[in-house]
Amino acid sequence: MAVWTLSSVVHAQDTQSPPAGPENAPATRSEPAGTDAAQEAAPSPLTELGSEYQNSIELLRNRFRIDYKVDEITMVFFREYGSAPVVLVRPDGSKIFQSQAEGDGIFWYDADTFDMVNIKNPVPGPWQAVGRILPESRVMVLSDIALHAEPLPNIIFSGEILKSTAYLTNNGNPINYNQFRDVVELTIEMTSTNNPDYDNFGANDQLIATFEDNGRGMDEAPLDGTFTGQFNLSVPAGEWTPVFRVTTPMFTREQVDDPIRLYTNPVELDVELDGGGDGYHKLLIDVNRELVDIESLLVDGKVRFPNGDMQTFSITEPSSNAREHLIVAYEEGVFRVKLTAYGTTSEGRDFILDVPEYTFLAEAPEPEVVDPMLNEATDSQSTPDESVMTEPEVSIAEAETPPEQEEMGTGKLMTLLLVVNGTIIGIGIVVAVFIMLRRRRGIKSAPPMTGDAPPSSTAKSGMLDKLTGLFKKRTPADKH
């Protein structure tokens, strides 16, 4: 077992340290690791206690000495997953428990795999940590944590998918202890400069990447000390300030870079309805050629048709012209096009770009309506001789059909019906009166009853004969 069986992260402040100067300045993103000889030679506030044999004995494990110059120390103890928090033993034998640690200059943060303890004005001398600390752990002394990340490129686009790598340093030296990745969080944020000349004026801060060392996504190897961040710059174009941040449960370190310009998406899409011939729409794909080399442009895309069907396509042939793709126009409605573009900037940097969705509406052709009046007017303008021949025919037809015969007014129709009905009723009344008068005269002039014939039947027959005679047609003999 190694002598350094205690895993601790120490943030120490030396009361007798020299004034700040170039040789004591914190590491920055642009400084390479291990370049500051003075910081590399700085004595550690912790020293190992005991030999390898002594540290193999449980009662003598995890012992360390805190130097008398230390004003504040932050220690991290890595232990088995789910185990109880460690217990610290002071040089005088008194113990510090996690449940009783708050106050008196002690701050304790515990997680599933580690404990982080901050002690102000710690007692100098030998200390010991008791708990299920990982046997492969070792002490790390951190005087200043810094994040070293690749600088963002000069030409960068909104919607770009970008990979960046970074590593941590302690006092200028790389931190390659794998367990430390559970303690820190490495992020990059974009803060708007609130320049009114750009679209991101007044925009909120945007978290664009979290660095990981787990071998997933774009990280090449897990637990190799190199953290990889994957940017998906789905933020408005404009002027932004990158902020690199290292966060622990106890403290945070930030580094602010110079503002950068985030350009709008350089891919330009357009469509020509029925531009690809009968039954095809033509999709045109171009770029901002001041920022992107058109020869390098490759496209992966998919088209969603109005009925929900999906079609994928790729354009991989280099060309100096805009790319074209024909879309089947077999129905009307909204077409949706989604692209991923690959190319090279004018500075020679390769990029992957998520292009915003492009939509267009294809409408069905309107049915052609033939206006006869328009045709007659067109014919009259184009063939004057035919118009002269057709005009007399129209006037004659109009003359043969008087307006009075085409449509009869309602008032005239009612008057005619009243006259006809009144005449019929009048004739009926005259006939009835005439029959009554003839009947009375017949009764008065009837002869006395003789024989067996009843007088009523004789009278009735005489009246009927006379009434019938009125409606009989007279022959020439009857007239004479």
Secondary structure per residue as TSV (DSSP state, phi and psi in degrees):
chain	resnum	aa	ss	phi	psi
A	1	M	-	360.0	140.2
A	2	A	-	-71.1	157.6
A	3	V	S	-66.4	-37.1
A	4	W	-	-84.5	77.4
A	5	T	-	-88.8	-11.3
A	6	L	-	-92.1	132.0
A	7	S	-	-103.3	116.2
A	8	S	E	-144.9	147.8
A	9	V	E	-116.5	123.3
A	10	V	E	-118.0	126.7
A	11	H	-	-107.4	104.8
A	12	A	-	-115.1	148.2
A	13	Q	-	-123.7	120.7
A	14	D	B	-91.0	119.9
A	15	T	T	-69.2	-20.0
A	16	Q	T	-107.7	19.8
A	17	S	-	-71.4	151.8
A	18	P	-	-70.5	164.1
A	19	P	-	-59.4	155.0
A	20	A	-	-62.6	138.6
A	21	G	-	-159.1	-178.5
A	22	P	G	-57.8	-36.4
A	23	E	G	-75.2	-15.3
A	24	N	G	-113.0	7.6
A	25	A	-	-69.6	148.1
A	26	P	-	-63.8	154.5
A	27	A	-	-69.1	141.2
A	28	T	-	-116.4	174.5
A	29	R	T	-65.3	-28.6
A	30	S	T	-87.0	-10.9
A	31	E	S	-85.6	131.4
A	32	P	-	-71.5	153.8
A	33	A	T	-69.4	140.9
A	34	G	T	78.0	19.9
A	35	T	-	-91.0	-16.4
A	36	D	-	-95.6	102.5
A	37	A	H	-68.0	-34.7
A	38	A	H	-65.3	-40.6
A	39	Q	H	-71.2	-35.0
A	40	E	H	-64.8	-33.1
A	41	A	T	-88.0	-0.4
A	42	A	-	-64.8	135.7
A	43	P	-	-68.3	149.1
A	44	S	-	-81.0	141.6
A	45	P	S	-73.5	-10.5
A	46	L	E	-117.6	143.6
A	47	T	E	-129.3	149.4
A	48	E	E	-76.2	150.0
A	49	L	-	-124.4	133.4
A	50	G	S	86.9	164.1
A	51	S	-	-92.5	177.4
A	52	E	H	-61.2	-37.2
A	53	Y	H	-65.8	-42.9
A	54	Q	H	-65.6	-37.8
A	55	N	H	-73.0	-13.0
A	56	S	T	-80.7	-12.6
A	57	I	S	-88.7	128.9
A	58	E	G	-57.3	-40.9
A	59	L	G	-69.4	-19.3
A	60	L	G	-108.1	8.5
A	61	R	-	-76.6	162.6
A	62	N	S	54.3	42.2
A	63	R	E	-101.4	142.5
A	64	F	E	-151.7	159.5
A	65	R	E	-116.3	132.8
A	66	I	E	-97.1	129.6
A	67	D	-	-69.5	154.4
A	68	Y	T	-74.2	-14.9
A	69	K	T	-83.1	-3.1
A	70	V	B	-84.0	124.3
A	71	D	S	-91.1	-29.8
A	72	E	E	-150.5	140.4
A	73	I	E	-139.0	140.0
A	74	T	E	-122.7	121.1
A	75	M	E	-118.8	141.0
A	76	V	E	-121.5	125.1
A	77	F	E	-111.5	117.2
A	78	F	E	-90.7	125.0
A	79	R	B	-128.8	176.1
A	80	E	-	-65.7	148.2
A	81	Y	T	-60.1	128.5
A	82	G	T	80.2	-0.2
A	83	S	-	-76.4	165.6
A	84	A	-	-70.7	153.9
A	85	P	-	-58.7	152.9
A	86	V	-	-73.1	168.2
A	87	V	E	-121.3	129.6
A	88	L	E	-95.7	139.2
A	89	V	E	-116.2	120.2
A	90	R	-	-72.0	169.2
A	91	P	T	-60.4	-27.2
A	92	D	T	-87.1	4.2
A	93	G	S	93.6	-12.6
A	94	S	-	-69.5	151.7
A	95	K	E	-112.1	151.2
A	96	I	E	-119.6	114.3
A	97	F	-	-99.3	150.6
A	98	Q	G	-60.5	-38.5
A	99	S	G	-71.8	-16.4
A	100	Q	G	-118.5	15.5
A	101	A	-	-86.4	-23.4
A	102	E	S	-65.8	137.0
A	103	G	B	95.1	171.1
A	104	D	T	57.6	35.8
A	105	G	T	75.3	19.0
A	106	I	E	-120.7	129.3
A	107	F	E	-127.2	130.4
A	108	W	E	-127.7	129.6
A	109	Y	E	-124.7	125.2
A	110	D	E	-120.0	141.8
A	111	A	-	-128.7	-172.7
A	112	D	S	-68.8	-27.9
A	113	T	S	-121.4	-4.2
A	114	F	E	-155.9	162.5
A	115	D	E	-122.2	135.1
A	116	M	E	-117.8	122.8
A	117	V	E	-125.6	128.5
A	118	N	E	-113.6	126.8
A	119	I	E	-126.5	126.1
A	120	K	E	-92.6	136.9
A	121	N	S	50.8	58.9
A	122	P	-	-65.7	152.2
A	123	V	-	-69.7	122.3
A	124	P	-	-66.4	148.1
A	125	G	E	128.4	-171.0
A	126	P	E	-77.3	132.0
A	127	W	E	-119.2	166.0
A	128	Q	E	-146.3	144.3
A	129	A	E	-112.8	128.0
A	130	V	E	-113.9	127.3
A	131	G	S	162.0	-175.8
A	132	R	-	-88.8	61.9
A	133	I	B	-73.9	140.5
A	134	L	-	-61.1	132.1
A	135	P	T	-66.1	-26.3
A	136	E	T	-86.9	4.3
A	137	S	-	-71.9	157.9
A	138	R	-	-145.7	167.3
A	139	V	E	-83.4	135.6
A	140	M	E	-123.9	131.2
A	141	V	E	-103.2	117.7
A	142	L	-	-113.7	111.2
A	143	S	S	-93.1	-26.3
A	144	D	-	-162.0	117.7
A	145	I	E	-86.8	134.1
A	146	A	E	-138.0	147.4
A	147	L	E	-105.7	128.6
A	148	H	E	-113.6	108.0
A	149	A	E	-120.8	155.1
A	150	E	-	-63.1	138.3
A	151	P	-	-66.6	146.9
A	152	L	-	-70.5	145.1
A	153	P	-	-68.5	161.3
A	154	N	S	-69.8	-40.0
A	155	I	S	-105.9	109.9
A	156	I	E	-137.7	142.8
A	157	F	E	-113.5	149.9
A	158	S	T	-67.8	129.5
A	159	G	T	93.0	1.7
A	160	E	E	-77.9	144.8
A	161	I	E	-102.6	114.8
A	162	L	E	-128.1	142.6
A	163	K	E	-109.1	138.3
A	164	S	E	-143.1	143.2
A	165	T	E	-113.2	155.6
A	166	A	E	-153.1	164.1
A	167	Y	E	-146.0	160.3
A	168	L	E	-100.2	147.4
A	169	T	E	-129.1	153.2
A	170	N	E	-122.1	111.0
A	171	N	T	57.2	35.4
A	172	G	T	89.9	-6.7
A	173	N	E	-105.5	136.8
A	174	P	E	-61.9	144.0
A	175	I	-	-99.7	111.5
A	176	N	-	-114.0	17.8
A	177	Y	-	-81.5	119.9
A	178	N	G	-63.3	-38.8
A	179	Q	G	-64.7	-19.2
A	180	F	G	-67.3	-19.7
A	181	R	G	-66.3	-20.5
A	182	D	G	-77.5	-13.2
A	183	V	T	-95.1	-34.8
A	184	V	-	-108.5	158.1
A	185	E	E	-128.2	125.3
A	186	L	E	-110.3	122.1
A	187	T	E	-137.9	161.0
A	188	I	E	-127.9	128.4
A	189	E	E	-115.6	155.6
A	190	M	E	-112.4	126.3
A	191	T	E	-113.6	127.8
A	192	S	E	-66.8	139.8
A	193	T	-	-81.0	-4.0
A	194	N	-	54.5	41.2
A	195	N	-	-84.1	119.2
A	196	P	T	-66.0	-10.1
A	197	D	T	-81.8	-3.9
A	198	Y	S	-121.6	161.7
A	199	D	T	-69.8	-21.0
A	200	N	T	-90.8	18.4
A	201	F	T	-61.1	125.0
A	202	G	T	79.6	7.1
A	203	A	-	-73.3	152.5
A	204	N	-	-75.5	163.8
A	205	D	-	-63.6	142.7
A	206	Q	E	-121.6	123.5
A	207	L	E	-82.0	115.2
A	208	I	E	-107.7	-15.6
A	209	A	E	-160.9	145.4
A	210	T	E	-123.3	124.5
A	211	F	E	-81.5	136.5
A	212	E	B	-133.4	152.5
A	213	D	-	-129.0	56.7
A	214	N	S	-121.7	5.6
A	215	G	S	74.1	14.9
A	216	R	-	-109.7	162.9
A	217	G	T	61.7	-125.9
A	218	M	T	-92.8	1.2
A	219	D	-	-71.5	125.5
A	220	E	S	-74.2	-41.4
A	221	A	S	-141.9	137.1
A	222	P	T	-78.5	145.6
A	223	L	T	56.3	38.3
A	224	D	S	-103.8	6.4
A	225	G	S	84.0	-6.4
A	226	T	-	-104.5	120.3
A	227	F	E	-95.8	137.4
A	228	T	E	-117.3	132.6
A	229	G	E	-115.0	136.5
A	230	Q	E	-110.8	115.9
A	231	F	E	-90.8	135.2
A	232	N	E	-126.5	94.2
A	233	L	-	-80.1	61.1
A	234	S	-	-86.2	56.8
A	235	V	S	-125.3	157.6
A	236	P	-	-61.4	148.6
A	237	A	S	-69.6	155.1
A	238	G	E	149.7	-157.1
A	239	E	E	-105.3	123.2
A	240	W	E	-129.6	155.8
A	241	T	E	-111.6	118.1
A	242	P	E	-73.9	135.7
A	243	V	E	-124.3	113.6
A	244	F	E	-93.0	129.2
A	245	R	E	-132.9	133.9
A	246	V	E	-114.2	120.6
A	247	T	E	-120.7	132.7
A	248	T	-	-124.1	166.0
A	249	P	S	-60.6	-17.9
A	250	M	S	-105.1	-33.3
A	251	F	-	-153.8	167.9
A	252	T	E	-134.1	139.8
A	253	R	E	-118.4	132.7
A	254	E	E	-124.9	150.6
A	255	Q	E	-138.2	126.2
A	256	V	E	-107.8	124.6
A	257	D	-	-95.4	174.3
A	258	D	-	-68.3	152.1
A	259	P	-	-60.7	148.0
A	260	I	E	-124.9	161.6
A	261	R	E	-102.0	122.8
A	262	L	E	-101.4	113.4
A	263	Y	E	-81.6	155.9
A	264	T	-	-67.3	163.6
A	265	N	-	-58.9	123.6
A	266	P	-	-81.5	-8.5
A	267	V	E	-81.9	129.8
A	268	E	E	-116.3	127.3
A	269	L	E	-116.7	144.1
A	270	D	E	-151.2	164.5
A	271	V	E	-140.4	142.3
A	272	E	E	-111.0	109.3
A	273	L	T	-64.4	128.5
A	274	D	T	56.9	26.3
A	275	G	T	-82.9	-9.2
A	276	G	T	-101.1	20.6
A	277	G	S	98.9	-169.9
A	278	D	T	-66.3	115.7
A	279	G	T	86.1	17.5
A	280	Y	E	-139.1	138.8
A	281	H	E	-98.2	147.8
A	282	K	E	-107.4	118.4
A	283	L	E	-92.9	127.5
A	284	L	E	-109.6	129.7
A	285	I	E	-123.4	117.5
A	286	D	E	-133.9	175.1
A	287	V	E	-136.4	165.8
A	288	N	-	-74.7	104.8
A	289	R	T	-76.5	-8.5
A	290	E	T	-76.0	-22.4
A	291	L	T	-111.0	-23.4
A	292	V	B	-128.3	139.9
A	293	D	-	-79.9	112.4
A	294	I	G	-65.0	-28.3
A	295	E	G	-64.5	-27.0
A	296	S	G	-90.3	-2.0
A	297	L	-	-71.9	124.5
A	298	L	E	-121.2	148.6
A	299	V	E	-134.6	131.2
A	300	D	E	-115.6	128.5
A	301	G	E	-145.0	169.3
A	302	K	E	-145.5	145.6
A	303	V	E	-117.0	127.7
A	304	R	E	-104.3	120.6
A	305	F	-	-81.6	164.7
A	306	P	T	-57.6	-28.2
A	307	N	T	-87.6	3.8
A	308	G	S	97.4	-9.3
A	309	D	-	-65.8	152.5
A	310	M	E	-123.6	140.5
A	311	Q	E	-136.8	130.3
A	312	T	E	-102.0	154.8
A	313	F	E	-153.9	160.9
A	314	S	E	-138.7	145.3
A	315	I	E	-127.2	111.1
A	316	T	-	-121.1	-4.7
A	317	E	-	-81.8	127.0
A	318	P	-	-68.4	146.1
A	319	S	-	-163.6	155.9
A	320	S	S	-91.7	-1.6
A	321	N	S	-102.5	166.2
A	322	A	-	-63.7	145.2
A	323	R	E	-78.0	147.1
A	324	E	E	-127.4	144.2
A	325	H	E	-144.1	132.1
A	326	L	E	-92.1	132.4
A	327	I	E	-114.7	128.6
A	328	V	E	-63.7	128.4
A	329	A	-	-106.8	63.0
A	330	Y	-	-89.4	-2.2
A	331	E	S	-159.1	166.2
A	332	E	-	-90.2	162.0
A	333	G	E	131.4	-165.2
A	334	V	E	-93.0	127.2
A	335	F	E	-103.4	137.7
A	336	R	E	-121.1	130.7
A	337	V	E	-121.5	126.8
A	338	K	E	-123.6	129.2
A	339	L	E	-125.9	150.1
A	340	T	E	-120.8	123.5
A	341	A	E	-109.6	142.8
A	342	Y	E	-124.1	136.8
A	343	G	E	-171.2	-167.5
A	344	T	E	-129.7	134.9
A	345	T	B	-72.8	170.7
A	346	S	T	-65.3	-16.6
A	347	E	T	-91.4	-1.4
A	348	G	S	92.4	12.4
A	349	R	-	-93.8	131.6
A	350	D	E	-74.7	147.6
A	351	F	E	-144.2	158.2
A	352	I	E	-122.3	130.5
A	353	L	E	-128.8	129.9
A	354	D	E	-92.4	108.7
A	355	V	E	-85.5	132.9
A	356	P	E	-58.2	151.1
A	357	E	E	-63.1	138.1
A	358	Y	E	-114.8	132.9
A	359	T	E	-126.1	151.1
A	360	F	E	-149.0	155.1
A	361	L	E	-109.5	126.8
A	362	A	E	-110.2	117.2
A	363	E	-	-99.1	151.5
A	364	A	-	-72.6	146.0
A	365	P	-	-65.9	138.1
A	366	E	-	-72.9	141.1
A	367	P	-	-62.8	140.0
A	368	E	-	-80.8	119.7
A	369	V	-	-103.2	126.0
A	370	V	-	-94.9	119.2
A	371	D	-	-92.8	114.4
A	372	P	H	-62.0	-36.3
A	373	M	H	-64.1	-38.2
A	374	L	H	-66.5	-37.8
A	375	N	H	-65.0	-41.0
A	376	E	H	-64.3	-39.5
A	377	A	H	-66.6	-38.9
A	378	T	H	-66.4	-41.5
A	379	D	H	-65.2	-37.7
A	380	S	H	-67.4	-32.2
A	381	Q	H	-77.1	-34.1
A	382	S	H	-85.5	-36.0
A	383	T	-	-127.3	89.7
A	384	P	H	-63.6	-32.8
A	385	D	H	-63.9	-38.5
A	386	E	H	-68.0	-35.3
A	387	S	H	-65.2	-34.5
A	388	V	H	-67.1	-35.3
A	389	M	H	-73.5	-32.6
A	390	T	H	-85.5	-20.1
A	391	E	H	-66.2	-44.8
A	392	P	H	-60.8	-37.3
A	393	E	H	-61.5	-41.6
A	394	V	H	-66.9	-40.0
A	395	S	H	-68.9	-36.2
A	396	I	H	-66.9	-41.9
A	397	A	H	-62.9	-38.6
A	398	E	H	-68.2	-35.7
A	399	A	H	-69.8	-35.1
A	400	E	H	-72.8	-17.5
A	401	T	S	-118.9	90.2
A	402	P	-	-63.0	150.7
A	403	P	H	-62.8	-29.3
A	404	E	H	-66.0	-31.5
A	405	Q	H	-83.3	-22.1
A	406	E	H	-72.7	-35.1
A	407	E	-	-147.3	125.8
A	408	M	-	-101.4	134.5
A	409	G	-	-69.2	154.6
A	410	T	H	-66.0	-37.4
A	411	G	H	-64.5	-42.5
A	412	K	H	-63.9	-40.2
A	413	L	H	-64.1	-41.3
A	414	M	H	-65.8	-40.0
A	415	T	H	-63.2	-43.2
A	416	L	H	-62.8	-41.1
A	417	L	H	-65.4	-40.3
A	418	L	H	-64.1	-39.8
A	419	V	H	-64.4	-45.8
A	420	V	H	-62.6	-47.2
A	421	N	H	-65.4	-39.5
A	422	G	H	-63.2	-38.0
A	423	T	H	-65.0	-42.1
A	424	I	H	-64.2	-43.4
A	425	I	H	-65.3	-39.4
A	426	G	H	-63.6	-43.0
A	427	I	H	-62.1	-39.3
A	428	G	H	-63.0	-40.6
A	429	I	H	-65.7	-42.8
A	430	V	H	-61.4	-43.9
A	431	V	H	-63.2	-42.4
A	432	A	H	-63.0	-42.0
A	433	V	H	-65.4	-41.6
A	434	F	H	-62.5	-40.2
A	435	I	H	-65.3	-39.8
A	436	M	H	-64.2	-43.8
A	437	L	H	-65.0	-44.3
A	438	R	H	-64.3	-33.5
A	439	R	H	-67.9	-42.6
A	440	R	H	-64.4	-43.0
A	441	R	H	-64.4	-36.5
A	442	G	H	-66.5	-36.6
A	443	I	H	-68.5	-39.9
A	444	K	H	-69.0	-37.2
A	445	S	T	-93.6	7.0
A	446	A	-	-70.6	138.4
A	447	P	-	-72.0	163.4
A	448	P	-	-65.0	155.3
A	449	M	-	-70.8	133.0
A	450	T	-	-133.0	151.3
A	451	G	T	68.0	-154.0
A	452	D	T	-93.2	-11.6
A	453	A	S	-70.3	130.3
A	454	P	-	-73.4	140.1
A	455	P	H	-60.7	-35.8
A	456	S	H	-65.3	-39.5
A	457	S	H	-68.8	-34.8
A	458	T	H	-66.7	-44.3
A	459	A	H	-63.0	-42.3
A	460	K	H	-64.0	-41.7
A	461	S	H	-67.1	-37.9
A	462	G	H	-64.7	-42.7
A	463	M	H	-65.2	-39.7
A	464	L	H	-65.7	-38.9
A	465	D	H	-63.7	-41.7
A	466	K	H	-67.4	-42.5
A	467	L	H	-65.1	-38.5
A	468	T	H	-66.7	-35.5
A	469	G	H	-66.2	-25.8
A	470	L	H	-66.3	-31.3
A	471	F	H	-100.6	1.8
A	472	K	S	-76.5	147.3
A	473	K	-	-81.6	131.0
A	474	R	-	-80.5	135.9
A	475	T	-	-87.4	166.0
A	476	P	H	-59.5	-30.0
A	477	A	H	-68.2	-39.2
A	478	D	H	-67.5	-30.4
A	479	K	H	-67.2	-34.4
A	480	H	-	-85.4	360.0
